[in-house]
């Protein structure tokens, strides 16, 4: 997927817990990129700029706060703002900032789940962003151990916030780990990701979970927050987005290879879910891989 996308080598060294950058600028001129580190990005005064995270493209508002997981392509694009109008704070930390064994502790379960979700990109609500803005800005003034404690505290507060959106579709990031605290659901999710190219029935999935269809439908919605059909569609869209970005195959070829049985249906569902057409997503990525001067 990353053949034409810039892999950024960040200034974060193995000796540092995190890096903190503040920039005031008039343009977003860094191309679409990805890196191994996790990134928390706060932006204000850039209404109308375009954000790409994974396979999600959207115009941003006056301010926003996003968490981007490792290996996930992302970028913000826009020019012609006033001199030093746009303010951006970027905080980057290692994937192992929280040790794996430490993350398994009960008190860390919210942070653990948030970091997993970050593999698809998380956009926090305007209310959460406003509430944490002073602390994110103030983090740049802290040093040493105090700064590490404050970052951990900010991440914890973000993790317990219920006001957020997951941006990219399941299936787009091949690093994603499926964790639903249910082996049955995880087996079904593995099945969906392995079989999305062909017709998939509720009956097949219910058999994998050793449940009746009606009981499975209720159980699946309870654990994942979506219906089985919606989940299959999301996985197909995620894989389709990845192919749109990483291959030169036609949109029709991609639609059929991802289990959609006609192109107009694929275009309609894609636009409804993502707010753009498959062609527009491909064009956004093509533009984003060029440096904006």
Order of alpha helices (4+ residues) and beta strands (2+ residues): beta-beta-beta-beta-beta-beta-beta-beta-beta-alpha-alpha-beta-alpha-alpha-beta-alpha-alpha-alpha-alpha-alpha-alpha-alpha
